[in-house]
Amino acid sequence: MPMETTAKPESESPEFEADQMVRLTRQLWWMPPKGTLQRAYEGYLYFKNGGRGYTMDDVEDMVQARRMAAPSPESVVTLREITPETVNAILALSVADSQKRLVASNERSIAQAHFEPAAWFRAIYADEEPVGFVMLHDETLRAEPREQGYCFLWRFMIDARFQGMGFGWKAMQLVIAHARTRPDVTRLLTSWERGEGSAEGFYVKLGFTPTGVDDEGEMRAFLDL
């Protein structure tokens, strides 16, 4: 007489659990505290290959802990160098769709920076969360500066998820403080797109003085340091 077999419920199958681990690990990818993504991903690979790595409960706990540690308006804002370990998190940052015409993507900015000797760029962090990106054109970084007396705020963005929390304002105070340390630099220049969604109000509140529209239709401005 044939033996009866009972199919293992899908929710208990290794394939289902592996899929769940992928889903949870992807959540960590978009919000990784230092080291967590690597640990979770290594655990998932170990689990998938029949080992005894991190369980689904472990990764669920990591996701929940990350959510509880989300940045707040009280978070400490810092500017940090971008490393091979952090670059993907910075590339994943983006402004809202309605703002994309106003600022280049971080992919484009970082690519440009690597071919421009005068580029100085940093990731903006709120506590341990990457929330934005800034890049200056600083002629003092050249062996033979072409012009002197100013830095130009080339790119500045805060991810759409973290706007309205004061991170942009705090980051700009750090950028201004950095510009003041550059030799013979007395002004910080910038420009912005005009029209709906323009950052003009933000820069004017910071103390920038508009000077007129340039050949590309952007408003140019300066801040005395």
C-alpha positions as CSV (number, residue, x, y, z in Angstrom):
1,M,0.0,0.0,0.0
2,P,1.5,3.4,-1.0
3,M,2.7,5.6,1.8
4,E,0.8,8.8,2.2
5,T,2.9,12.0,2.0
6,T,1.9,15.4,3.3
7,A,3.1,18.4,1.3
8,K,5.0,20.8,3.5
9,P,3.1,24.1,3.8
10,E,4.6,26.8,1.6
11,S,5.2,29.0,4.6
12,E,7.6,26.4,6.0
13,S,9.5,25.6,2.9
14,P,13.1,26.6,2.4
15,E,12.2,28.4,-0.8
16,F,9.6,30.5,1.0
17,E,12.0,31.3,3.8
18,A,14.7,32.3,1.4
19,D,12.3,34.6,-0.4
20,Q,11.4,36.2,2.9
21,M,15.1,36.7,3.7
22,V,15.6,38.4,0.4
23,R,12.7,40.7,1.0
24,L,13.8,41.7,4.5
25,T,17.4,42.1,3.4
26,R,16.3,44.5,0.7
27,Q,14.5,46.5,3.4
28,L,17.8,46.8,5.2
29,W,19.6,47.8,2.0
30,W,17.5,51.0,1.8
31,M,18.1,51.9,5.5
32,P,21.4,50.3,6.6
33,P,23.1,51.2,9.9
34,K,26.8,50.6,9.8
35,G,27.5,46.9,9.2
36,T,24.0,45.7,9.4
37,L,23.4,45.1,5.7
38,Q,26.6,43.1,5.3
39,R,25.8,41.0,8.3
40,A,22.3,40.4,7.2
41,Y,23.3,39.6,3.6
42,E,26.0,37.2,4.7
43,G,23.5,35.5,7.0
44,Y,21.0,35.2,4.2
45,L,23.6,33.6,1.9
46,Y,24.6,31.1,4.7
47,F,20.9,30.3,5.3
48,K,20.2,29.9,1.6
49,N,23.1,27.4,1.2
50,G,21.8,25.2,4.0
51,G,23.7,26.6,6.9
52,R,22.5,28.0,10.2
53,G,22.9,31.7,9.5
54,Y,20.5,34.5,10.6
55,T,16.9,33.4,10.8
56,M,14.0,35.4,9.6
57,D,13.3,36.5,13.1
58,D,16.8,37.9,13.4
59,V,16.4,40.0,10.3
60,E,13.0,41.1,11.3
61,D,14.5,42.4,14.5
62,M,17.2,44.2,12.5
63,V,14.5,45.9,10.4
64,Q,12.5,46.9,13.4
65,A,15.6,48.3,15.2
66,R,16.5,50.3,12.2
67,R,13.0,51.8,12.0
68,M,13.1,52.7,15.7
69,A,16.4,54.5,15.1
70,A,15.2,56.6,12.2
71,P,16.5,60.2,12.1
72,S,14.5,62.9,13.8
73,P,14.8,66.7,13.8
74,E,17.1,66.3,16.8
75,S,19.6,64.1,15.0
76,V,23.2,65.3,14.7
77,V,24.1,66.2,11.2
78,T,27.6,65.5,9.9
79,L,29.4,65.6,6.5
80,R,31.3,62.5,5.7
81,E,33.6,61.2,2.9
82,I,32.0,58.7,0.6
83,T,33.7,55.3,0.7
84,P,33.3,52.1,-1.3
85,E,31.2,50.7,1.6
86,T,28.8,53.7,1.6
87,V,28.6,54.8,-2.0
88,N,25.6,52.6,-2.9
89,A,23.6,54.2,0.0
90,I,24.4,57.7,-1.3
91,L,23.5,56.7,-4.9
92,A,20.1,55.5,-3.7
93,L,19.2,59.0,-2.3
94,S,16.8,61.0,-4.4
95,V,14.7,64.1,-4.3
96,A,11.0,64.0,-5.1
97,D,10.0,63.5,-8.7
98,S,8.8,67.1,-8.9
99,Q,12.3,68.3,-7.9
100,K,14.4,66.2,-10.2
101,R,14.6,69.0,-12.8
102,L,16.2,71.2,-10.2
103,V,19.2,69.1,-9.2
104,A,21.3,66.4,-10.9
105,S,21.3,62.9,-9.6
106,N,24.0,61.8,-7.1
107,E,25.3,59.3,-9.7
108,R,26.0,62.2,-12.1
109,S,27.5,64.4,-9.4
110,I,29.9,61.8,-8.1
111,A,30.9,60.8,-11.6
112,Q,31.7,64.5,-12.4
113,A,33.6,64.9,-9.2
114,H,36.0,62.2,-10.1
115,F,37.0,64.0,-13.3
116,E,37.1,67.5,-11.7
117,P,40.2,68.3,-9.6
118,A,38.4,71.2,-7.9
119,A,35.5,69.1,-6.7
120,W,35.0,68.6,-3.0
121,F,32.1,66.4,-2.1
122,R,30.6,64.8,1.0
123,A,27.6,62.7,2.1
124,I,25.2,64.3,4.6
125,Y,24.4,62.1,7.5
126,A,21.7,62.5,10.3
127,D,23.1,60.4,13.1
128,E,24.1,57.3,11.2
129,E,21.6,57.7,8.3
130,P,22.8,59.1,5.0
131,V,20.2,61.8,4.1
132,G,21.8,63.9,1.4
133,F,24.8,65.0,-0.7
134,V,26.8,68.2,-1.2
135,M,29.5,69.2,-3.6
136,L,31.6,72.3,-3.9
137,H,33.8,73.7,-6.7
138,D,36.9,74.7,-4.8
139,E,39.7,76.1,-6.9
140,T,42.1,76.0,-4.0
141,L,42.2,72.2,-4.5
142,R,44.1,72.6,-7.8
143,A,47.8,72.7,-7.8
144,E,47.5,76.0,-9.8
145,P,44.1,77.6,-9.0
146,R,42.6,79.3,-12.1
147,E,40.6,81.8,-9.9
148,Q,40.7,82.7,-6.2
149,G,38.5,84.2,-3.6
150,Y,35.5,81.9,-3.7
151,C,34.0,78.4,-3.5
152,F,30.9,77.5,-5.5
153,L,28.1,75.4,-4.1
154,W,27.8,73.1,-7.1
155,R,25.3,70.5,-5.8
156,F,23.2,70.2,-2.7
157,M,20.3,67.8,-2.1
158,I,18.4,66.1,0.8
159,D,16.5,62.9,0.1
160,A,12.8,63.3,-0.3
161,R,12.2,61.1,2.8
162,F,14.1,63.5,5.0
163,Q,13.1,66.9,3.8
164,G,11.4,69.3,6.2
165,M,13.4,68.0,9.2
166,G,16.0,70.8,9.3
167,F,18.8,68.6,7.9
168,G,19.5,70.9,4.9
169,W,19.9,73.9,7.1
170,K,22.2,72.1,9.5
171,A,24.3,70.8,6.6
172,M,24.6,74.2,5.1
173,Q,26.0,75.6,8.3
174,L,28.7,72.9,8.1
175,V,29.4,73.7,4.4
176,I,29.7,77.4,5.2
177,A,32.0,76.7,8.1
178,H,34.2,74.5,5.8
179,A,34.3,77.2,3.1
180,R,35.6,79.7,5.7
181,T,38.6,77.4,6.3
182,R,39.7,77.5,2.6
183,P,42.7,79.7,1.9
184,D,41.9,83.2,0.5
185,V,38.2,82.3,0.1
186,T,35.9,85.2,1.0
187,R,32.7,84.3,-0.7
188,L,30.5,81.2,-1.2
189,L,28.7,81.4,-4.6
190,T,25.7,79.3,-5.8
191,S,22.8,79.4,-8.3
192,W,19.4,77.9,-8.4
193,E,16.7,77.1,-10.9
194,R,13.8,79.5,-10.8
195,G,10.1,78.7,-10.8
196,E,7.9,76.3,-8.9
197,G,9.9,74.4,-6.2
198,S,12.8,76.8,-6.4
199,A,15.2,76.8,-3.4
200,E,15.5,80.6,-3.5
201,G,13.7,81.1,-0.1
202,F,16.1,78.6,1.5
203,Y,19.2,80.3,0.3
204,V,18.0,83.8,1.0
205,K,17.3,82.8,4.6
206,L,20.8,81.5,4.8
207,G,22.0,85.0,3.9
208,F,22.7,84.6,0.1
209,T,22.3,87.7,-2.0
210,P,20.9,87.2,-5.5
211,T,22.9,89.0,-8.2
212,G,21.0,88.2,-11.4
213,V,20.2,85.5,-13.9
214,D,23.0,83.8,-15.7
215,D,23.2,82.6,-19.3
216,E,21.5,79.3,-18.4
217,G,18.5,81.0,-16.8
218,E,19.6,80.3,-13.2
219,M,19.6,82.9,-10.4
220,R,23.2,83.4,-9.2
221,A,23.9,84.5,-5.6
222,F,26.7,85.0,-3.1
223,L,27.3,84.8,0.6
224,D,30.1,86.8,2.2
225,L,32.2,84.7,4.5
